[in-house]
């Protein structure tokens, strides 16, 4: 077979593009939703952080999760909680925001290594192929990463807002902010999506491609 594998590759590429667009649209909608309900979002995220901290303590006490990794996860969520002091605004140069970005990657690395080492040790202790290793399933590991490692940083990223001048828009002039002297609040996801779309539009314009309304 020669054509069917090519059809499979083409379908995978198209599916990936549609999945990316769906995720971007969902993030864009969530960002707008948070802008309309800022007070509720702040309360929800604060309670979510405390819930994750409590969940990590329970996992450490009951299921015997490693103490040092648990303390690192709790400390990371305390840092995430510090970002709530000026919620929903954020400065990309804020030390707490930068530390949060680093801690997300650090937590992911150490917990991934922990589960990988746990699986390797369990398989090394097996006496035969019929023994059942006492290790967490893929669903349990993925659920832990989704809830205790990635959920709060992901929710903060969607919820935090930035000023209009955080990311420049290609091909447009700076906007004035009226007489109150305040920057318009805009979600970081919306800023990034608008910036990417503006960059794509500028590239297509430089390549000589014009939108139908620009041809007249």
Secondary structure, DSSP 8 states (H G I E B T S, - for coil): --HHHHHHHHHHHHHHHHHHHHHHHHHHHHHHHHHH-HHHHHHHHHHHHHHHHHHHHHHHHHS---HHHHHHHHHHHHHHHHGGGGTTB--TT-HHHHHHHHHHHHHHHHHHHHHHHHHHHHHHT-SSTT-------HHHHHHHIIIIIIHHHHHHHHH-EE-TTSS--TT------TTS-----EEHHHHHHHHHHHHHHHHHHHTT---GGGG-
